[in-house]
Amino acid sequence: MIAAQDSYINDTAKNLFLSNEDEQIRKLALDAEEHQNFINSLQNKIDRQASEIDRQASEIDRQASEIDRQASEIEKLKKQLNDNGINIG
């Protein structure tokens, strides 16, 4: 009511409202930026972990291939021993 009667008070009230609104907008923007930084940080961590899992999976595949190769070599050697009259079981 007083603000409606006095344009100076009305203008001051509008400025205070806009100032407060600007501060709220700045806070929302900062909160959104902080949230996005957090999401980016999590995504980077997920990406690093996925790369590490891929690296480990490749290493497991390499080791499995090596085990298969060695098992094949063992069977070949067992056959040679058996063919030469040496039975090892």
C-alpha positions as CSV (number, residue, x, y, z in Angstrom):
1,M,0.0,0.0,0.0
2,I,2.8,2.4,0.9
3,A,4.7,1.4,-2.2
4,A,1.8,2.2,-4.4
5,Q,1.6,5.7,-2.9
6,D,5.2,6.6,-3.3
7,S,7.0,6.0,-6.6
8,Y,10.4,6.1,-4.9
9,I,9.5,3.3,-2.5
10,N,7.8,1.4,-5.5
11,D,11.0,1.7,-7.6
12,T,13.2,0.6,-4.6
13,A,10.9,-2.4,-4.0
14,K,11.2,-3.3,-7.7
15,N,15.0,-3.0,-7.6
16,L,15.2,-5.1,-4.4
17,F,13.0,-7.7,-6.1
18,L,15.1,-7.8,-9.2
19,S,18.3,-7.8,-7.2
20,N,17.0,-10.7,-5.2
21,E,15.8,-12.5,-8.3
22,D,19.2,-12.0,-10.0
23,E,20.9,-13.5,-6.9
24,Q,18.5,-16.5,-7.1
25,I,19.3,-16.9,-10.8
26,R,23.0,-16.8,-10.1
27,K,22.7,-19.4,-7.4
28,L,20.6,-21.6,-9.7
29,A,23.3,-21.2,-12.4
30,L,26.1,-22.0,-10.0
31,D,24.2,-25.0,-8.7
32,A,23.6,-26.3,-12.2
33,E,27.3,-25.8,-13.1
34,E,28.3,-27.7,-9.9
35,H,25.9,-30.5,-10.7
36,Q,27.2,-30.7,-14.3
37,N,30.8,-30.8,-13.0
38,F,29.9,-33.6,-10.7
39,I,28.2,-35.5,-13.5
40,N,31.3,-35.0,-15.8
41,S,33.6,-36.2,-13.0
42,L,31.5,-39.3,-12.6
43,Q,31.4,-39.9,-16.3
44,N,35.2,-39.6,-16.5
45,K,35.6,-42.1,-13.7
46,I,33.2,-44.5,-15.5
47,D,35.2,-44.0,-18.7
48,R,38.5,-44.7,-17.0
49,Q,37.1,-47.8,-15.3
50,A,35.6,-49.1,-18.6
51,S,39.0,-48.7,-20.2
52,E,40.7,-50.6,-17.4
53,I,38.1,-53.4,-17.7
54,D,38.7,-53.5,-21.5
55,R,42.4,-53.7,-20.9
56,Q,42.0,-56.5,-18.3
57,A,39.6,-58.4,-20.6
58,S,42.2,-58.2,-23.4
59,E,44.9,-59.5,-21.0
60,I,42.6,-62.4,-19.9
61,D,42.0,-63.3,-23.6
62,R,45.7,-63.2,-24.2
63,Q,46.4,-65.5,-21.2
64,A,43.6,-67.9,-22.2
65,S,45.1,-68.2,-25.7
66,E,48.5,-68.9,-24.1
67,I,47.0,-71.5,-21.8
68,D,45.3,-73.2,-24.8
69,R,48.6,-73.1,-26.7
70,Q,50.5,-74.7,-23.8
71,A,47.8,-77.3,-23.2
72,S,48.1,-78.2,-26.9
73,E,51.8,-78.4,-26.6
74,I,51.5,-80.7,-23.5
75,E,49.2,-83.0,-25.3
76,K,51.6,-83.2,-28.3
77,L,54.5,-84.0,-25.9
78,K,52.5,-86.6,-24.1
79,K,51.6,-88.3,-27.4
80,Q,55.3,-88.3,-28.4
81,L,56.2,-89.9,-25.1
82,N,53.4,-92.4,-25.4
83,D,54.5,-93.2,-29.0
84,N,58.0,-93.8,-27.7
85,G,56.8,-96.2,-25.0
86,I,56.8,-93.9,-22.1
87,N,53.4,-93.8,-20.4
88,I,52.9,-90.9,-18.0
89,G,49.2,-91.2,-17.5
